[in-house]
Amino acid sequence: MLTIHPPREELADLLATGPFADALRVAIQVRGLSLERLQHRLRVRGAPISVTALSYWQSGRRRPERPESMTALAHLEDVLGLPRAALSRLLGPPRPRGRSRRREESARTPWDGSGLVLTAQHDRVEVAPCGGVRGVRSRQVMRAKAGAVDRWILCHETGTAQGAPQPALTAVRSCRVGRVARERTGGVLVAELVFDEPISHGESIAIEYELIYPRPTVEHTHFRRFAEPVHDYVLDVDFTAEPASCEQFASGPAGAELFGGARPASVDHRGRAHAAATDFGPGLYGMRWTAAENVAENASGSSSHG
């Protein structure tokens, strides 16, 4: 497994040679801004773009092509302190559309998972007594919309503090871990999950993977961003200590709250909370909670002693 930590000096070379996704990813790392902060600065400039789109651009899953995306990219270059057209020039000519594009896609093997449609997602989250996430086990069901698709690109927002150890990624079922790139500044882990066998157009695959944190996260939440509708999403949260509060929430692509805002999520006698959505997206869906005050205080006191 290869772990990539791009140094600052690589940015000039990447801006000269590309590819676009690598140049964008390293430019964001050098600038030291999270995807959320980039989104905010672009919105202020009148060029709204979703965090999901930014994540896909820097991972190579998608590329800016529409006029509004190209406008946002021009502002993004300025926010990142790059010369004008430093990134856009790496895109090259627009990709073919319509029948010619479908013929091209059917003839190639997508390395980035763009030939897949996510149909179902199940996340099981383990929460430490302090309220931070200790581990996440995920099961995904995907269908191929192109021929011979052999991998999925995972983009995971780690929720860890800057400089904190990143989670360990383990393949559990029907896949193995390929290349891994860890974004220290943006808190994003990008990794290839390579299938045991490629799947053809119309075929489905179910994969499982697990993320284990060396220390619980500072964030007391877990959510998924869906760029496209997903038929089923299930979120189970297991609490080691009963939380003071727990709620589920959802928002649309532009950030507007859905379903009338956050709703309480019940925690049963075994410390388990559950939420599910059907035919959801695009948008964000998840749960957040507050640790019991005495537990949080004890965790804070013990951590201060190393």
ABEGO torsion letter per residue (X at the ends): XBBBBBBAAAAAAAAAAOBAAAAAAAAAAAAGBBAAAAAAAAAAAGBBBBAAAAAAAAAGABBBABAAAAAAAAAAAAAAGBBBGAAAAAAEBBBBBEAAAAAAAAABBBAAGAABBBABBBBBBBBBAAGBBABBBBBBBBBBABBGBABBBBBBBAGBBBGBBBBBBBBABGBBBBBBBBBAAAGBBBBBBBBABBBBBGBBBBBBBBBBBABBBABBBBBBBBABBBABBBBBBBBABBBABBBBBBBBAAGBBBGGEBBBBBBBAAGBBBBBBBGBOBEBBBBBBBBBAAAAAAAAAAAAAX
